[in-house]
Amino acid sequence: MNVTPLALHHAPLLHRLYTSAPGYFDLISARVPSLSEVQRDVEIALLDPRRSMELVHDDQGELVGSLDCKRDYPEPGDLTINLLLIREDRQSQGLGEQVVRHLETHAPPGTTRILASVLGNNPRGARFWERQGYSFALDARPVMTWYAKPLSGPPRRTPESDPLNLVR
């Protein structure tokens, strides 16, 4: 698994990923965003120094997913996963779990817990986070539920050793 920090010129790749996961957008009762909407979302994300978006590639370099996180949200020390999306044809292959484990071991310094938001009525998403060791944390239905996992262990990575580019 390889992770590439998202840049504006990657918006077409992110759009292609979104079109390869229509079930996610059906689940949250939304249409797949247009390329111009994705470009605008990427522009907005790049303006937020706490936000990090990455493209996830398998070992052969094929785009398989994306990860969108925000540091110190909703509280200082929190790292919130806004969206972890794996292409539908690559789901149930352990890729999402690999991304989560990588994120947990490369979280920015000072991260005390990771939160994952699950949009809409998504029991499959909730089960995924529970299997990763996350516990139900907050009910904000019908819009979303949140799952959380406290972090402990060795000190967090520095910017020089951060392949996810989350430390800024």
Secondary structure, DSSP 8 states (H G I E B T S, - for coil): -EEEE--GGGHHHHHHHHHT-HHHHHHTT-----HHHHHHHHHHHHH-TTEEEEEEE-TTS-EEEEEEEEET-SSTTEEEEEEEEE-GGGTTSSHHHHHHHHHHHT--TT--EEEEEEESS-HHHHHHHHHTT-EEEEEETTTEEEEEEE--SS----GGG-TT----
